[in-house]
Amino acid sequence: MTFQIVRDPVLGEEVWLATTPNGLPLRILPRPKFRETAAVITFQYGSTDLDFEIGGKRITDPSGTAHYLEHKLFEDEELAVFQRFAARGASVNAQTGFSRTSYFFQATSQVRDNLIDLLRLVSKPHITQENVDKERGIIAQEVRMYEDSADYCTTFDLLGCLFPSHPVRFTVGGTVDSIAAITPETLLQSWSLFYRTGNAALAVAGPVEPQEIYDLACACALPSGAPPARLLSHDRGPIGAARRERKMVVARPKVLIGVKDHTSGSDWQARTERAVRTNVVLDSMFATSSPLREAMHQRGEVDDSIAAGFMGDRTFAVTTLGCESENPAAAELSLRRALAQHVEYTDEHIERLRRRHLGGFVRGCESVRSLAFAHSAEQLDGAPPFHTLAILRDLTLASVAARSAEMLSEDRLAVSVTERA
């Protein structure tokens, strides 16, 4: 096997790239000085993948299907997946997001056995009517737990305002009613359509031998081929509602503002550039040491709970800014003013922000888990290794200033408020 080896000249980090005969893309990050190894296999299938087409026929799954399937793959004929990993001193878990589901482990030894088990876990579903019915109650409890979370409810209230036709407005786990409609046939069909080598990426980081990892990946029994056509709206149009309010038991009221982005798309370069620029702008405005944040704090408008972020994918993107406050109306006004604040950037300012974000990138390289997650996601996006690093290096004053100028758009802004019941 001949690997393609990509090395970043500044960091000195390298990635070994290969694709198995069955079509599974693989990234290996040999790190001989590390003690732990992490492996992540990620599928381009998440909670928003509810509508797709098979043979000209439209199929619509209940919300929560991807998350339900994640749960079921941890149960096999031996009924002891977690125990097997634990017996080897390894931790194993999975997570379902809007557009991806990832399965991963970390271990200091017996990497071969752990990787074989991880790949077996996603390749051989053990789904029966009995175990699906048993799991339904467990997932329903998890769904209700999230429904009691003020942060979770506030976030999805906001997404529901911003995206009236996009399934990102649905919670990842679905609802008690939606999961009641999920059958063994639903789960098996979703697995057979989306758990394929043409819709997956495997990344392994740690003190490993690349050829051995490649040989283990070649033995993976995942079916080959691409996923079905997804019928997913980009929903770049008007927002559905300007605000949503609710009351529930909370320690402090919560305010969350979101600005819907209109430029999401399948081009990884444009998406990454926009994410980097947005995060640099938000860091400049709302980082702990920023003058704007300090001024808001001195005026008593916000406290240390203020947080800003950017969430973007192939079919949606949103910038968020929120905080907790005993006076949510005053906090909302302050956050709106902050988003509209004009920030003057200089080359020196941009260079300082660039270095701060480059430092964060370097710190991420110190974690095998972070490395494996980042590279499996990059592979699924079709992006080359270290592309985020290159975009950070090429950051310009003009590009950041342009992004800052369009941060606030009243016709794309919505607010979600959760007050004390």
Residue pairs with C-beta under 8 A, 6 or more apart in sequence:
1 18
1 211
1 214
3 16
3 17
3 18
3 28
3 210
3 214
4 16
4 17
4 18
5 14
5 15
5 16
5 17
6 14
6 15
6 17
6 384
6 385
6 386
7 13
7 14
7 15
8 14
8 385
8 386
8 389
10 389
11 362
11 365
11 386
11 389
13 29
13 365
13 386
14 29
14 30
15 27
15 28
15 29
15 375
15 385
15 386
16 27
16 28
16 29
16 30
16 210
17 25
17 26
17 27
17 28
17 385
18 25
18 26
18 28
18 210
18 214
18 217
19 25
19 26
20 26
20 197
20 214
20 217
20 218
20 220
21 218
22 197
22 218
22 220
22 222
22 224
23 197
23 198
23 224
23 225
24 197
24 200
24 201
24 202
24 217
24 220
24 222
25 197
25 200
25 201
25 202
25 379
26 201
26 202
26 203
26 204
26 213
26 214
26 217
27 201
27 202
27 203
27 204
27 375
27 376
27 378
27 379
27 385
28 203
28 204
28 205
28 208
28 210
28 213
28 214
29 203
29 204
29 205
29 206
29 368
29 371
29 372
29 375
30 206
30 207
30 208
30 209
30 210
31 205
31 206
31 207
31 368
31 371
32 207
33 207
34 205
34 206
34 207
34 368
35 108
35 207
36 106
36 107
36 108
36 206
36 368
37 106
37 107
37 108
37 111
37 204
37 205
37 206
37 207
37 208
37 368
38 104
38 105
38 106
38 204
38 205
38 206
38 368
38 369
38 371
38 372
39 104
39 105
39 111
39 114
39 115
39 118
39 202
39 203
39 204
39 205
39 372
40 102
40 103
40 104
40 202
40 203
40 204
40 369
40 372
40 373
40 376
41 102
41 103
41 104
41 118
41 119
41 122
41 200
41 201
41 202
41 203
41 376
42 100
42 101
42 102
42 103
42 200
42 201
42 202
42 203
42 373
42 376
42 377
42 380
43 100
43 101
43 102
43 122
43 194
43 195
43 199
43 200
44 99
44 100
44 194
44 199
44 200
44 227
44 380
45 66
45 99
45 100
45 101
45 190
45 194
45 195
45 199
45 227
46 66
46 96
46 97
46 98
46 99
46 100
46 101
46 172
47 63
47 64
47 66
47 67
47 96
47 97
47 98
47 167
47 170
47 171
47 172
47 173
47 174
48 98
48 99
48 166
48 167
48 168
48 170
48 232
48 315
49 61
49 66
49 99
49 194
49 230
49 232
50 60
50 61
50 62
50 63
50 65
50 167
50 170
51 58
51 59
51 60
51 61
51 167
51 230
51 231
51 232
52 58
52 59
52 193
52 227
52 228
52 229
52 230
52 231
53 59
53 228
53 229
53 231
54 193
54 228
58 231
59 189
59 228
61 182
61 186
61 190
62 174
62 178
62 179
62 181
62 182
62 186
63 167
63 170
63 171
63 174
63 175
63 178
64 139
64 143
64 170
64 171
64 172
64 173
64 174
64 175
64 178
64 179
64 182
65 174
65 182
65 186
65 187
65 190
66 96
66 101
66 172
66 190
67 96
67 139
67 172
67 173
67 174
68 135
68 139
68 174
68 179
68 182
68 187
69 101
69 125
69 187
69 190
69 191
70 94
70 95
70 96
70 101
70 103
71 135
71 138
71 139
72 125
72 126
72 127
72 131
72 132
72 135
72 187
73 94
73 103
73 121
73 122
73 125
73 191
74 81
74 82
74 94
74 121
75 81
75 126
75 131
75 135
76 120
76 121
76 124
76 126
77 126
78 84
81 92
81 117
81 121
82 92
84 117
85 91
85 92
85 105
85 107
85 114
85 117
88 107
88 109
88 110
88 113
88 114
89 107
89 108
89 109
89 110
90 105
90 106
90 107
90 110
90 114
91 105
91 106
91 107
92 103
92 104
92 105
92 114
92 117
92 118
93 103
93 104
93 105
94 101
94 102
94 103
94 104
95 101
95 102
96 172
97 172
98 168
98 172
98 313
98 316
99 313
99 314
99 315
100 377
100 380
102 373
102 376
103 118
103 121
103 122
104 118
104 369
104 372
104 373
105 114
105 115
105 117
105 118
106 368
106 369
107 114
111 206
111 208
112 212
112 216
115 204
115 213
115 216
116 216
116 219
119 202
119 216
119 217
119 219
119 220
119 221
119 222
120 221
122 195
122 222
123 195
123 220
123 221
123 222
124 221
125 187
125 188
125 191
125 195
127 184
127 187
127 188
127 191
128 184
129 184
132 182
132 183
132 184
132 187
136 179
136 180
136 182
139 173
139 179
140 176
140 179
142 173
143 171
143 173
143 174
143 175
143 176
143 179
144 176
146 152
146 171
146 173
147 153
148 248
150 248
150 249
150 250
150 254
150 418
151 254
152 171
153 246
153 248
153 418
154 246
154 254
154 256
154 322
154 416
154 417
154 418
155 256
155 416
156 169
156 170
156 171
157 244
157 246
157 256
157 416
157 418
158 244
158 256
158 257
158 258
158 318
158 320
158 414
158 415
158 416
159 168
159 169
159 258
159 318
160 169
160 240
160 241
160 244
161 239
161 240
161 241
161 242
161 243
161 244
161 258
161 414
161 415
161 416
162 169
162 239
162 240
162 258
162 260
162 318
162 412
162 414
163 169
163 235
163 239
163 240
163 260
163 316
164 235
164 238
164 239
164 240
164 241
165 233
165 235
165 237
165 240
166 232
166 233
166 234
166 235
166 315
166 316
167 232
168 315
168 316
170 178
173 179
174 182
192 223
193 227
193 228
194 227
194 228
195 222
195 223
196 222
196 223
196 224
196 225
196 226
196 227
197 220
197 222
197 223
197 224
197 225
198 224
198 225
198 226
198 227
199 226
199 227
200 222
200 380
201 375
201 376
201 377
201 379
201 380
202 217
202 220
202 376
203 371
203 372
203 373
203 374
203 375
203 376
203 379
204 213
204 372
205 368
205 369
205 371
205 372
205 375
206 368
232 315
233 315
234 264
234 265
234 315
234 316
235 315
235 316
236 262
236 263
236 264
238 411
239 260
239 411
239 412
239 413
239 414
241 414
242 413
242 414
242 415
243 414
243 415
243 416
243 417
244 414
244 415
244 416
244 417
245 416
245 417
245 418
245 419
246 417
246 418
246 419
247 418
247 419
247 420
247 421
248 418
248 421
249 420
249 421
250 418
250 419
250 420
250 421
251 324
252 305
252 324
252 325
252 326
252 420
253 324
253 325
253 326
253 328
253 417
253 418
253 419
253 420
254 322
254 323
254 324
254 328
254 417
254 418
255 322
255 323
255 324
255 325
255 328
255 331
255 332
255 335
255 415
255 416
255 417
256 320
256 321
256 322
256 415
256 416
256 417
257 320
257 321
257 322
257 332
257 335
257 336
257 339
257 413
257 414
257 415
258 318
258 319
258 320
258 321
258 413
258 414
258 415
258 416
259 318
259 319
259 320
259 339
259 407
259 408
259 409
259 412
259 413
260 317
260 318
260 412
260 413
260 414
261 274
261 312
261 316
261 317
261 318
261 319
261 412
262 412
263 270
263 274
263 317
264 271
264 312
264 313
264 314
264 315
264 316
264 317
265 271
265 314
266 314
268 381
268 382
268 383
268 387
269 383
269 387
271 312
271 313
271 314
271 317
271 381
272 381
272 383
272 387
272 388
272 391
273 391
273 399
274 312
274 317
274 403
275 310
275 312
276 357
276 388
276 391
276 392
276 395
277 395
277 399
277 400
277 403
278 310
278 312
278 319
278 403
279 309
279 310
279 357
280 350
280 353
280 354
280 357
280 395
280 400
280 403
281 343
281 400
281 403
281 404
281 407
282 308
282 309
282 310
282 319
282 321
283 290
283 353
283 356
283 357
284 290
284 343
284 345
284 349
284 353
284 400
284 404
285 292
285 293
285 308
285 338
285 341
285 343
286 292
286 293
286 306
286 307
286 308
286 321
286 338
287 293
292 338
292 341
292 343
293 302
293 306
296 302
296 306
296 334
296 338
297 303
297 304
299 334
301 330
301 331
301 334
302 323
302 325
302 331
302 334
302 335
303 323
303 324
303 325
305 323
305 324
305 325
306 321
306 322
306 323
306 335
307 321
307 322
307 323
308 319
308 320
308 321
308 322
309 319
309 320
310 317
310 318
310 319
310 320
311 317
311 318
311 320
312 318
319 407
321 335
321 338
321 339
322 335
323 331
323 335
325 331
328 417
328 419
332 415
332 417
336 408
336 413
339 407
339 408
339 413
340 407
340 408
342 404
343 404
345 397
345 400
345 401
345 404
346 397
347 397
350 395
350 396
350 397
350 400
353 395
353 400
354 392
354 393
354 395
357 392
358 389
358 392
358 393
361 388
361 389
361 392
364 370
364 371
364 374
365 371
375 385
378 384
378 385
378 387
